[in-house]
Amino acid sequence: MNELISKHVLAEFAGAIKANVHAAIIEDLRGVGSNSKDFTAKLIASNQLAQASIISREPAVVCGIPWVEECFKQIAPSAAITWQVKEGDSIKANQILCTIKGRADEMLSAERCALNFLQSLSATATATQKYVEAISGTKARILDTRKTIPGLRIAQKYAVTVGGGLNQRIGLYDGILIKENHIAAASSIEAVLAEANKIAAGQGNNLSIQIEVENIAELESALNAGATLILLDNFDTALLKQAVALNANRAILEASGGIDLSNVREIALTGVDRISIGSLTKNIQAIDLSMRFSNI
């Protein structure tokens, strides 16, 4: 397990794998075990053995091996998987990732569920690694957001760590992010931060408190109110440099909004501590993988 993974993702990791795979099985097979329905697989004799390989069709960072193994465990218990890569490995096009041997009908039923997880999570890990490499040599770190595929948040946030990124808060339950509407409803930055500190104290100060600001004046107000984690929303590079100078290391500064691979290094060089990228988990393009079968 990557040491960058957040404690909340780590705590929910095993349960998320089983839940994700169970949901995928119900979605595809309408049942689990003897209750599953794959009418196409019934074309194959139950005693027919086969071997298969998962092959990459493009370069990528491998992520999702635990989900693949759980798919075969639940759908194709006869199958034995031999991996030729490890989680987090960089792979080339036309590289064999693993070989699988077992009952042909079971393996065919497990194929799509397994590949869906592997290609999607590898996509997030691959995208994250590109951003991490783009800012290498700076102090900034790449973070994810809550803009995730419903039901796959833990899986996707895990994939971000495999790609070398860090996890932002997991959900509304484990951190406070004060945005413009919260500030408006509470009447001021000072008032909303004071209330946030009371809530955090009531939770044993185990909640992170971050506030979003949209200009330098709001940044100054947040700093004067004692904010220690500040999100700079849609600041251009000139404003980011001004914000870093004004901050003088009093708070952790995070840049967000309008960031992609074309400008992320320029943003990192302003001196911000963190850069959050929503597209890591919401705009993924699945890695092209395939499974090739042959009879034994």
N, C-alpha and C positions, 0 to 999 in steps of 0.2 A: 504493500500500500504506500502510495506517495506521501511523504511527510507533509506536503502542502495541503492535504485534504483537511477540511474543517472538522472540528469535533462533532458537529451535528451530522454531517454527511457520514462520518465514520460510524457513529452510533446507529444510523438508519440503513447502512450499506447492505448488510445481509438480508434484511427484511425487504428492502427495495428490489433486490434482484428477484427474490421469489415472487413478490407481488407483481412486478413488471412482466415476468415470464408467464405467470398464471393468467394475467389479463390478456396477454398475447395469444395464449392457447385457446382461451374461451372465444376470443375474437375470430380465430382462424379455424378452430376445430369444434367449437360449440360444446366442448366437454373435455375432461381430463381422464387419461388412462383408458379403461374399457368403455367409458362413455363418449370418447372422442369420435368424430365423424370425418374421415377423409376418404371419400368414395373413389377418388382417383388412385389412391394408394392400394385400394382393394384389387386393382388390376394385377398387383404383384403378389406372388405366392408368399405366404408368411414364413416359409423356410428358405426363401431366396436371400443369400448373403450378398453384400456389396461392399465396395470401398469407394471412398470419395475424397476429393481434395478441395479445400477452399483456396481460391486463387485471387490475388489482387490484380486489378486492371489498370491501376494508376498508383503513383507514389502516395504514401500516407503514413500516419502514425497509428499504430494498432491500438484499439481500445474496445473493450466489451467482451473480453475472453470469459470472465465469470458469467455473463449473461448467456453466451453461447453454450457453455458447459451446463448451465441450468436448463436450457432448452432441451438439450439432448438427454439430460437426466430425467426430465419429466415426460418427454415424448418418446424418446428412443433409448430406453434403459439398457438395451443390448449393445449400444454403440460404445466403442473405445476410441478416444481422441488422442492423437499424438501431435503436440504443437511443435512447430519449427521456429516459432517466434515467441517473444515475451510481450506482455502488456507494456506499451510505451515504446516499443521498437519502431524505428523508421524503416519502412519497407519500399521496395521498388515495384514497378509494373511487372506483371506476369510472375510474381513471386508466390510460391506455395506457402500458405500460412499454417496449414495443418492437414493431416490425413485422418480419415474416420473409417472405421470398419464396424459392421454390424448387420442387422436385418435391414434389407433394402426398403421395405415398406415403412418401417419406423423412421429411418433416416430421411426418406422423402417427405414424411409428414413434418419433421423438425426443420427441414431446410430453410423455409422462408422466415419462420420466427427467428431462427438463429442469425440469418444474414441481415434481417432488418435491424437487430440490435447492433451487430458488429459494424455495419456500414454507417449507421447514424452516429454512434458514439465515436467511431474513428474519425468521422467528419468534424465533430467538435474538437477532439484532441488535435487534429491536424491544423485546423484554423487557429487554435490557441497557440500552437507552437510557432506558427508564422508570425504572430504578433509578438511573442516572447523574443524570437530571434531578431525582429525588427528593432527592438529597443535595447538589445544587448549592450552592456557597457554603461548604461545609465542606472540611476538608483530606482527608477520607476518599476512598478510591478503591474502585470495585467490581471484584472479581475472580471468575473462574470456578473450577471444581474439576475433578477427574477423573471426575465423575459424568456421563459422556457416552454417546451412542449408539455401540455397538461398531462400529468401522471408520470412524467419522466424527469422531474426536477433533480432528484438525487442522482440518477444515472448521468444526466448531462453535467451536473456540477462535478461529479467524480471525473468525467471525461476532461473537463477543464484542467483539473489538477494533473491528469496524465500528460496533458500537453504542456505542462509547466506553469500554468496560471494559478491564481488564488481564488478562493470562494468568497464572494460577497455574502451577506446574510442569506440564509436559506429561505426564510419566509417572513411573514409578519410577526411570527411568534418568537423569534430569537434576536430581534434587533429593532431599533427605532430609526427610521429615516424620515426626517421632517422635510416635507416639500412645500412648495409655494402655497398650496391650498390649506395645509395645516397652519402655516404662518398667518394667512389671512383670517382663518377661523379663530385663531387664538389672539389676534390683534397685533402681535409684535414678535420679533425674533426673541427678545429677552423673555417674554412671557411663556412662549412655547418651550424654550430651552429649560426654564425653571420647572415647568410641569414635567418635562421628559426626565429630568434629574430625580424628581420625586418618584416617578414610576420605576425608574431603574433602581433606586434605593430600596423600594418595596420588593424588588426581585433579587435582592442581595447584590446589586450592582453587577449582575451577570449579563446585562443587555448593553450592546454597543449603542451609542447615540451619535447619529450623523445628521447634519443639517445641510440642505441644498441652498445655495445662494446664486443669484443671477447677475450680480454686479459687484463692483468694488465696495460700494457703500454698505451693501448687505454683508459682505465679507467682514468689513470692519466692525459692524454691529455684532456679528456672530463671535468674532474674536474677543471683543470687549465683554461679551456675555459668558465667556469661558468655554466656548465650543472647542473640542479637541479633535473632531473629525468632520471635515467640511468638504462637500461635493460642489465643485465649480461647474455649473451647468452652462454648456455652450459658450465658454470663454474662448476667444481667439488666442493665438500664441502671445500677442503683445499683452493682453489682459492677464494671461496665465503668468507671464514673467512678473508683471506688476503685483499679482496676488502672492506669488512666492516671496517677493521682496517684502511686502507688507506683513506677511505671516511671520517671517523671521523664525521659522521652526517652532512656533507655538502650537500649531495644530497639524494633523496629517491632512494633506490636501489631495483630493481626488478629482481628476478631470473626467468629464463625461459629456457625450453629445456631439454628433457630427464627426466622429473619429473613425478612420479606416486605415488600411495599410499604407495609403499614400501620405498620410500626415502624422501617423502615430509616433514616429521617431522625433519629429520636430516638436511634438507636444511633450514627449518624455524629456527632451533636452531643456525644457523650461525650468525643470527642477521639481515638478510635482512628484508626489510619492506614489500615487496609484492612478491607474487609468482603467475605467470600466467600459466594457465592450458588450453591448446587448446582442450583437450579431453572432457572437460565438455560439449561442444556443437557440436563437430564433430564426436565423437566416442560413441554416446549414444546407449544404448540398451533399447528399449521401455519397460516400466513397463507392466506386464501382468494384464490386466483388462478385465472384461466381463460384458455384459448387459443381464439380464435374464428377459423375458417377461411372463406375464400371463394375461388372459382376465378378465375383471371386470364383 
